[in-house]
């Protein structure tokens, strides 16, 4: 997947288009990500031992990874990434606009 946990992403399409958020969780099996403050849904919760009152709560739902782009915080643009190998042999992600590592 092109995004990882704690990455800043830009939402490309959907009801939250043009918003920016941070990735909280990544599920590569289903190709989905959960972004903080994006794709908020209401969920009805029954009372239980942890939540004695129950009620309606608002939670972030998963969004398809194809609907998010990595957001470069240095050049303030959404960008695709390219990969290069560093001098020590590790693979690093690089912004296509400003050529900085992400």
N, C-alpha and C positions, 0 to 999 in steps of 0.2 A: 504494500500500500504506500501511497505517496505522502500520507500524513501519519503523524505519531502523536502520542499523548503529550499534552502541554504545548502543542503547536498552536500558533495563531492562524485562523483560517477566515476566508471570505466566502460568504454564501452566494452561489452563482444563480440559483433558481429556486422557486417555491415561494411560500408565503412570507418567508423571512429574507427575501432577496436583498442584497446590498448591505447586509449586516456583517459585523465582525465579532468573532468569539473565540474562546479557547477550547481545545479538544479535551474533554474529560475522560473519555473512554473510547477505545478502538476495538472493533470486532472484525478481524480479517476474514473469518469464515463466511459471514453474511455480507461483507463489504459495506459495513455501516460504521458511523461514528456518532458519538453523543457530544454536542457542543453546548457549553454553558450559556444559558439565556436564549437559546435558539430552539425552535420547534417545541414550544411549551404546550402541553396537553393537560386537561383536567382528568383526574383519576378518582373514582369513588372507592373509598377504603372502609372496610368493615371494622368495627371495634375489635381489638384483640389485646393481648397482655402488654405489648409494647405501646400500642396506641389505644388507650382506653376510650377515647371519645369517638374516633373514626371521623368520617366526613369526606369532604372533597378537597383533594390536594392538587397542586400544580407541579408537574415534573417534566424534565426534558426527555423527549422521545428520540429514538435513533433516526438519523438522516443518512441517505445513501452517500457514500464517499465520492461518487462522481459529481455531486452537487456542491462540493467545496473545493476551493483553491487555496493553496498556501499563501499567506499574507506576509510580505517582507516588512518588518518593522523599521528597517533602516531607510528604505526608499519609499515607504508608505504606499505600496502598490500590491495588488494581487498578482501572483506570478506562477508560472510553471517552474519546475526546478530541473537542473541538470546535475549529473553526478560526475565527480572527478575523484581520482585517487590522490591522496595527500602524499607528502614525502615519506611518511612513515608507513605507507601502505594501506591506511584506512580509507574507506569510501566516505566522502563528504557530499552534502547537498549544497548546491550553489544557486543563488538567485540569478535569473537570466537578465534582469535589468541592471543591477548594480554590482554583480559578480562577487558578492559577499557570501560567506558560508552561513548556513541556517542551522 
